[in-house]
Amino acid sequence: MSEPAPELLPCLARLAANLRALRAESNWTSSALADQAHVSRRMLQLLEMGKVNVSLGTVDKLARALGVTTGSLLGKRPAARQASATSIEQVLASNLQSARKERQMTQEALAQRSGISRPVIAHIERQARNPSLQTLARLAAALDLSVEGLLSK
């Protein structure tokens, strides 16, 4: 397994710490949380060690199982999920488009600045792609945002 990219390390560290804390707070074993979130126990263990890049979909499954918002699971303080919460794909698409437009950037300009291809950015904005945390970290850095900010309403 390769080492996570440097821009991803702070995000993985917060995710790992939050997963461990919330699981302990709920008195859940790693197997119980993995079952509840429909992810493998090994994947959860690697996440709790901050050693694996995963998709946004996987983080969302864990956040739902823990009853917190997806963006906050990657931040300093996990926040309770509201029953009528907007899908994480919609939040990401909206925030990505808004941040890009506020900075007067085209998809092409964001692609050049982030190193993420323009078609991938277009797919994310159309909610047609499940990006990895590494992709989100690169986009967030290019927009001078945190990953949590990119994923929070």
FIKOLZA-1660 file (N, C-alpha, C; in steps of 0.1 Angstrom, whole numbers, plus 5000, padded with zeros to 4 digits):
% residues 153
   i   px   py   pz ch aa at
   1 5008 4988 5000  A  M  N
   1 5000 5000 5000  A  M CA
   1 5009 5012 5000  A  M  C
   2 5006 5022 4991  A  S  N
   2 5014 5034 4990  A  S CA
   2 5010 5044 5001  A  S  C
   3 5020 5053 5004  A  E  N
   3 5017 5063 5014  A  E CA
   3 5007 5073 5008  A  E  C
   4 4998 5078 5017  A  P  N
   4 4989 5089 5012  A  P CA
   4 4996 5101 5008  A  P  C
   5 4991 5109 4999  A  A  N
   5 4997 5121 4994  A  A CA
   5 4997 5131 5006  A  A  C
   6 5008 5140 5006  A  P  N
   6 5009 5150 5017  A  P CA
   6 4997 5158 5020  A  P  C
   7 4990 5163 5009  A  E  N
   7 4979 5172 5011  A  E CA
   7 4967 5164 5018  A  E  C
   8 4967 5151 5018  A  L  N
   8 4957 5143 5024  A  L CA
   8 4959 5140 5038  A  L  C
   9 4971 5141 5043  A  L  N
   9 4975 5136 5057  A  L CA
   9 4967 5143 5068  A  L  C
  10 4965 5157 5068  A  P  N
  10 4957 5163 5078  A  P CA
  10 4943 5158 5078  A  P  C
  11 4937 5157 5066  A  C  N
  11 4923 5152 5065  A  C CA
  11 4922 5138 5071  A  C  C
  12 4931 5129 5067  A  L  N
  12 4931 5115 5072  A  L CA
  12 4933 5115 5087  A  L  C
  13 4941 5123 5092  A  A  N
  13 4944 5123 5107  A  A CA
  13 4931 5127 5114  A  A  C
  14 4924 5138 5110  A  R  N
  14 4911 5142 5116  A  R CA
  14 4901 5131 5115  A  R  C
  15 4900 5125 5103  A  L  N
  15 4890 5114 5101  A  L CA
  15 4893 5103 5110  A  L  C
  16 4905 5099 5111  A  A  N
  16 4909 5088 5120  A  A CA
  16 4906 5091 5135  A  A  C
  17 4909 5102 5139  A  A  N
  17 4907 5106 5153  A  A CA
  17 4892 5107 5156  A  A  C
  18 4884 5112 5147  A  N  N
  18 4870 5113 5149  A  N CA
  18 4863 5099 5148  A  N  C
  19 4867 5091 5140  A  L  N
  19 4862 5077 5139  A  L CA
  19 4864 5070 5152  A  L  C
  20 4877 5071 5157  A  R  N
  20 4880 5064 5170  A  R CA
  20 4872 5069 5181  A  R  C
  21 4871 5083 5182  A  A  N
  21 4864 5089 5193  A  A CA
  21 4849 5086 5193  A  A  C
  22 4843 5087 5181  A  L  N
  22 4828 5085 5180  A  L CA
  22 4825 5070 5182  A  L  C
  23 4834 5061 5177  A  R  N
  23 4831 5047 5180  A  R CA
  23 4832 5044 5194  A  R  C
  24 4842 5050 5201  A  A  N
  24 4844 5047 5216  A  A CA
  24 4832 5053 5223  A  A  C
  25 4828 5065 5219  A  E  N
  25 4817 5072 5226  A  E CA
  25 4804 5064 5225  A  E  C
  26 4802 5058 5213  A  S  N
  26 4790 5049 5211  A  S CA
  26 4792 5035 5216  A  S  C
  27 4804 5032 5221  A  N  N
  27 4807 5019 5227  A  N CA
  27 4805 5008 5216  A  N  C
  28 4810 5011 5204  A  W  N
  28 4809 5002 5193  A  W CA
  28 4823 4995 5191  A  W  C
  29 4823 4983 5187  A  T  N
  29 4835 4976 5182  A  T CA
  29 4837 4981 5168  A  T  C
  30 4849 4978 5163  A  S  N
  30 4851 4981 5149  A  S CA
  30 4842 4973 5140  A  S  C
  31 4840 4960 5144  A  S  N
  31 4831 4952 5136  A  S CA
  31 4817 4957 5136  A  S  C
  32 4812 4962 5147  A  A  N
  32 4798 4967 5148  A  A CA
  32 4797 4979 5139  A  A  C
  33 4806 4988 5139  A  L  N
  33 4805 5000 5131  A  L CA
  33 4807 4996 5116  A  L  C
  34 4816 4988 5113  A  A  N
  34 4818 4983 5099  A  A CA
  34 4805 4977 5094  A  A  C
  35 4799 4969 5102  A  D  N
  35 4786 4962 5098  A  D CA
  35 4775 4973 5096  A  D  C
  36 4774 4982 5105  A  Q  N
  36 4764 4992 5104  A  Q CA
  36 4766 5001 5092  A  Q  C
  37 4778 5004 5088  A  A  N
  37 4781 5013 5077  A  A CA
  37 4783 5006 5064  A  A  C
  38 4782 4993 5064  A  H  N
  38 4784 4984 5052  A  H CA
  38 4797 4987 5046  A  H  C
  39 4808 4987 5054  A  V  N
  39 4822 4988 5049  A  V CA
  39 4829 4976 5055  A  V  C
  40 4841 4972 5050  A  S  N
  40 4848 4961 5056  A  S CA
  40 4855 4966 5069  A  S  C
  41 4856 4956 5078  A  R  N
  41 4863 4959 5090  A  R CA
  41 4877 4963 5088  A  R  C
  42 4884 4957 5078  A  R  N
  42 4898 4961 5075  A  R CA
  42 4899 4975 5070  A  R  C
  43 4890 4979 5062  A  M  N
  43 4889 4993 5057  A  M CA
  43 4888 5003 5069  A  M  C
  44 4879 4999 5078  A  L  N
  44 4877 5008 5089  A  L CA
  44 4889 5009 5098  A  L  C
  45 4896 4997 5100  A  Q  N
  45 4908 4997 5108  A  Q CA
  45 4919 5006 5101  A  Q  C
  46 4920 5004 5088  A  L  N
  46 4930 5013 5081  A  L CA
  46 4927 5027 5082  A  L  C
  47 4914 5031 5081  A  L  N
  47 4910 5045 5082  A  L CA
  47 4913 5050 5096  A  L  C
  48 4910 5042 5106  A  E  N
  48 4913 5046 5120  A  E CA
  48 4928 5048 5123  A  E  C
  49 4936 5042 5114  A  M  N
  49 4951 5044 5115  A  M CA
  49 4956 5055 5106  A  M  C
  50 4946 5061 5098  A  G  N
  50 4950 5071 5089  A  G CA
  50 4959 5067 5077  A  G  C
  51 4957 5054 5073  A  K  N
  51 4965 5048 5063  A  K CA
  51 4959 5045 5049  A  K  C
  52 4947 5050 5047  A  V  N
  52 4941 5047 5034  A  V CA
  52 4933 5058 5028  A  V  C
  53 4934 5060 5015  A  N  N
  53 4926 5070 5008  A  N CA
  53 4913 5063 5004  A  N  C
  54 4901 5068 5008  A  V  N
  54 4889 5062 5004  A  V CA
  54 4880 5072 4997  A  V  C
  55 4869 5067 4992  A  S  N
  55 4859 5075 4984  A  S CA
  55 4851 5083 4994  A  S  C
  56 4845 5094 4988  A  L  N
  56 4835 5102 4996  A  L CA
  56 4823 5093 5000  A  L  C
  57 4819 5084 4992  A  G  N
  57 4808 5075 4995  A  G CA
  57 4811 5067 5007  A  G  C
  58 4823 5062 5009  A  T  N
  58 4827 5054 5021  A  T CA
  58 4826 5063 5033  A  T  C
  59 4831 5075 5032  A  V  N
  59 4831 5084 5044  A  V CA
  59 4816 5088 5047  A  V  C
  60 4808 5089 5037  A  D  N
  60 4794 5092 5039  A  D CA
  60 4787 5081 5046  A  D  C
  61 4790 5068 5043  A  K  N
  61 4784 5057 5049  A  K CA
  61 4788 5056 5064  A  K  C
  62 4800 5059 5067  A  L  N
  62 4805 5059 5081  A  L CA
  62 4798 5071 5089  A  L  C
  63 4797 5082 5083  A  A  N
  63 4791 5094 5089  A  A CA
  63 4776 5091 5092  A  A  C
  64 4769 5085 5083  A  R  N
  64 4755 5081 5085  A  R CA
  64 4754 5071 5096  A  R  C
  65 4762 5061 5097  A  A  N
  65 4762 5051 5107  A  A CA
  65 4764 5058 5121  A  A  C
  66 4773 5068 5121  A  L  N
  66 4776 5074 5134  A  L CA
  66 4767 5086 5137  A  L  C
  67 4758 5089 5128  A  G  N
  67 4748 5100 5130  A  G CA
  67 4754 5114 5130  A  G  C
  68 4764 5116 5122  A  V  N
  68 4770 5129 5120  A  V CA
  68 4771 5133 5106  A  V  C
  69 4773 5146 5103  A  T  N
  69 4774 5150 5089  A  T CA
  69 4787 5146 5083  A  T  C
  70 4787 5144 5071  A  T  N
  70 4799 5139 5064  A  T CA
  70 4810 5149 5065  A  T  C
  71 4808 5161 5062  A  G  N
  71 4818 5172 5062  A  G CA
  71 4824 5173 5076  A  G  C
  72 4816 5172 5087  A  S  N
  72 4821 5174 5100  A  S CA
  72 4829 5162 5105  A  S  C
  73 4827 5150 5099  A  L  N
  73 4835 5139 5102  A  L CA
  73 4850 5141 5098  A  L  C
  74 4852 5150 5089  A  L  N
  74 4865 5153 5084  A  L CA
  74 4871 5166 5091  A  L  C
  75 4863 5171 5100  A  G  N
  75 4867 5184 5107  A  G CA
  75 4871 5182 5121  A  G  C
  76 4871 5193 5128  A  K  N
  76 4876 5193 5142  A  K CA
  76 4865 5189 5152  A  K  C
  77 4852 5191 5148  A  R  N
  77 4841 5187 5157  A  R CA
  77 4830 5181 5149  A  R  C
  78 4828 5168 5150  A  P  N
  78 4816 5162 5143  A  P CA
  78 4803 5168 5148  A  P  C
  79 4794 5171 5139  A  A  N
  79 4781 5176 5142  A  A CA
  79 4770 5166 5138  A  A  C
  80 4760 5166 5146  A  A  N
  80 4748 5157 5144  A  A CA
  80 4742 5159 5130  A  A  C
  81 4738 5148 5124  A  R  N
  81 4732 5149 5111  A  R CA
  81 4717 5151 5113  A  R  C
  82 4711 5160 5105  A  Q  N
  82 4697 5163 5105  A  Q CA
  82 4690 5153 5096  A  Q  C
  83 4678 5149 5100  A  A  N
  83 4670 5139 5093  A  A CA
  83 4668 5143 5078  A  A  C
  84 4666 5156 5075  A  S  N
  84 4664 5160 5062  A  S CA
  84 4676 5165 5055  A  S  C
  85 4688 5160 5058  A  A  N
  85 4700 5164 5053  A  A CA
  85 4701 5162 5038  A  A  C
  86 4707 5172 5031  A  T  N
  86 4709 5171 5016  A  T CA
  86 4720 5161 5014  A  T  C
  87 4719 5154 5003  A  S  N
  87 4729 5144 5000  A  S CA
  87 4743 5151 4999  A  S  C
  88 4753 5143 5003  A  I  N
  88 4767 5148 5002  A  I CA
  88 4771 5152 4988  A  I  C
  89 4766 5144 4978  A  E  N
  89 4769 5147 4964  A  E CA
  89 4764 5161 4960  A  E  C
  90 4752 5164 4965  A  Q  N
  90 4746 5177 4961  A  Q CA
  90 4754 5188 4968  A  Q  C
  91 4757 5186 4981  A  V  N
  91 4765 5197 4988  A  V CA
  91 4778 5199 4982  A  V  C
  92 4785 5188 4978  A  L  N
  92 4798 5190 4972  A  L CA
  92 4797 5197 4959  A  L  C
  93 4788 5192 4950  A  A  N
  93 4786 5199 4937  A  A CA
  93 4783 5214 4938  A  A  C
  94 4774 5217 4947  A  S  N
  94 4771 5231 4949  A  S CA
  94 4782 5239 4954  A  S  C
  95 4789 5234 4964  A  N  N
  95 4801 5241 4970  A  N CA
  95 4812 5243 4961  A  N  C
  96 4815 5232 4953  A  L  N
  96 4826 5233 4943  A  L CA
  96 4823 5243 4932  A  L  C
  97 4810 5243 4927  A  Q  N
  97 4807 5253 4917  A  Q CA
  97 4807 5267 4923  A  Q  C
  98 4802 5269 4935  A  S  N
  98 4801 5282 4941  A  S CA
  98 4815 5288 4943  A  S  C
  99 4824 5279 4949  A  A  N
  99 4838 5283 4953  A  A CA
  99 4845 5287 4940  A  A  C
 100 4844 5279 4930  A  R  N
 100 4850 5281 4917  A  R CA
 100 4846 5294 4911  A  R  C
 101 4833 5296 4911  A  K  N
 101 4827 5309 4905  A  K CA
 101 4831 5321 4913  A  K  C
 102 4831 5320 4926  A  E  N
 102 4835 5331 4934  A  E CA
 102 4849 5336 4931  A  E  C
 103 4857 5326 4928  A  R  N
 103 4871 5329 4925  A  R CA
 103 4873 5331 4910  A  R  C
 104 4862 5332 4902  A  Q  N
 104 4862 5335 4888  A  Q CA
 104 4871 5325 4881  A  Q  C
 105 4870 5312 4884  A  M  N
 105 4878 5301 4878  A  M CA
 105 4869 5293 4869  A  M  C
 106 4874 5289 4858  A  T  N
 106 4867 5280 4849  A  T CA
 106 4871 5266 4855  A  T  C
 107 4864 5256 4850  A  Q  N
 107 4868 5242 4853  A  Q CA
 107 4882 5239 4849  A  Q  C
 108 4886 5244 4837  A  E  N
 108 4899 5243 4832  A  E CA
 108 4910 5249 4841  A  E  C
 109 4907 5261 4846  A  A  N
 109 4916 5268 4855  A  A CA
 109 4918 5260 4868  A  A  C
 110 4907 5255 4873  A  L  N
 110 4907 5247 4885  A  L CA
 110 4915 5234 4883  A  L  C
 111 4913 5228 4871  A  A  N
 111 4921 5216 4867  A  A CA
 111 4936 5219 4867  A  A  C
 112 4940 5230 4861  A  Q  N
 112 4954 5233 4861  A  Q CA
 112 4960 5235 4875  A  Q  C
 113 4952 5242 4883  A  R  N
 113 4957 5246 4896  A  R CA
 113 4957 5234 4906  A  R  C
 114 4948 5224 4904  A  S  N
 114 4946 5213 4913  A  S CA
 114 4953 5200 4908  A  S  C
 115 4955 5199 4895  A  G  N
 115 4961 5187 4890  A  G CA
 115 4950 5176 4888  A  G  C
 116 4938 5180 4889  A  I  N
 116 4926 5171 4887  A  I CA
 116 4921 5174 4873  A  I  C
 117 4918 5164 4865  A  S  N
 117 4914 5167 4851  A  S CA
 117 4900 5174 4851  A  S  C
 118 4899 5182 4840  A  R  N
 118 4886 5190 4839  A  R CA
 118 4874 5180 4838  A  R  C
 119 4875 5169 4831  A  P  N
 119 4863 5160 4830  A  P CA
 119 4860 5154 4844  A  P  C
 120 4870 5152 4853  A  V  N
 120 4866 5147 4866  A  V CA
 120 4859 5158 4874  A  V  C
 121 4864 5171 4873  A  I  N
 121 4857 5182 4879  A  I CA
 121 4843 5183 4874  A  I  C
 122 4841 5182 4861  A  A  N
 122 4828 5183 4856  A  A CA
 122 4819 5172 4861  A  A  C
 123 4824 5160 4862  A  H  N
 123 4816 5149 4867  A  H CA
 123 4812 5151 4882  A  H  C
 124 4821 5156 4890  A  I  N
 124 4818 5159 4904  A  I CA
 124 4807 5170 4904  A  I  C
 125 4808 5180 4896  A  E  N
 125 4798 5191 4896  A  E CA
 125 4785 5186 4891  A  E  C
 126 4784 5176 4884  A  R  N
 126 4772 5170 4879  A  R CA
 126 4767 5158 4888  A  R  C
 127 4774 5156 4899  A  Q  N
 127 4771 5145 4908  A  Q CA
 127 4772 5131 4901  A  Q  C
 128 4781 5130 4892  A  A  N
 128 4782 5118 4884  A  A CA
 128 4795 5110 4888  A  A  C
 129 4801 5114 4899  A  R  N
 129 4814 5108 4903  A  R CA
 129 4815 5107 4918  A  R  C
 130 4821 5097 4923  A  N  N
 130 4823 5095 4937  A  N CA
 130 4838 5097 4939  A  N  C
 131 4842 5110 4942  A  P  N
 131 4857 5113 4943  A  P CA
 131 4863 5107 4956  A  P  C
 132 4876 5105 4955  A  S  N
 132 4884 5100 4966  A  S CA
 132 4887 5112 4975  A  S  C
 133 4891 5110 4988  A  L  N
 133 4895 5120 4997  A  L CA
 133 4907 5128 4991  A  L  C
 134 4916 5121 4984  A  Q  N
 134 4927 5127 4979  A  Q CA
 134 4923 5137 4968  A  Q  C
 135 4914 5134 4960  A  T  N
 135 4909 5143 4949  A  T CA
 135 4903 5155 4956  A  T  C
 136 4894 5153 4966  A  L  N
 136 4888 5164 4973  A  L CA
 136 4898 5173 4980  A  L  C
 137 4909 5167 4986  A  A  N
 137 4919 5175 4992  A  A CA
 137 4927 5184 4982  A  A  C
 138 4929 5178 4970  A  R  N
 138 4936 5186 4960  A  R CA
 138 4927 5198 4955  A  R  C
 139 4914 5195 4953  A  L  N
 139 4905 5205 4949  A  L CA
 139 4903 5216 4960  A  L  C
 140 4902 5212 4972  A  A  N
 140 4900 5221 4983  A  A CA
 140 4913 5230 4984  A  A  C
 141 4924 5224 4983  A  A  N
 141 4937 5232 4984  A  A CA
 141 4938 5242 4973  A  A  C
 142 4934 5238 4961  A  A  N
 142 4934 5247 4949  A  A CA
 142 4924 5259 4951  A  A  C
 143 4914 5257 4959  A  L  N
 143 4904 5267 4961  A  L CA
 143 4906 5274 4975  A  L  C
 144 4917 5271 4981  A  D  N
 144 4920 5277 4995  A  D CA
 144 4909 5274 5005  A  D  C
 145 4904 5262 5005  A  L  N
 145 4893 5257 5014  A  L CA
 145 4898 5245 5021  A  L  C
 146 4892 5241 5032  A  S  N
 146 4894 5228 5038  A  S CA
 146 4885 5218 5032  A  S  C
 147 4888 5205 5033  A  V  N
 147 4879 5195 5028  A  V CA
 147 4866 5196 5035  A  V  C
 148 4866 5198 5048  A  E  N
 148 4854 5200 5056  A  E CA
 148 4845 5211 5050  A  E  C
 149 4852 5222 5047  A  G  N
 149 4844 5234 5041  A  G CA
 149 4838 5230 5027  A  G  C
 150 4845 5222 5020  A  L  N
 150 4840 5218 5007  A  L CA
 150 4828 5209 5008  A  L  C
 151 4827 5202 5019  A  L  N
 151 4816 5192 5021  A  L CA
 151 4806 5197 5031  A  L  C
 152 4806 5209 5036  A  S  N
 152 4796 5214 5046  A  S CA
 152 4787 5224 5039  A  S  C
 153 4775 5224 5043  A  K  N
 153 4765 5234 5038  A  K CA
 153 4769 5248 5042  A  K  C
% end
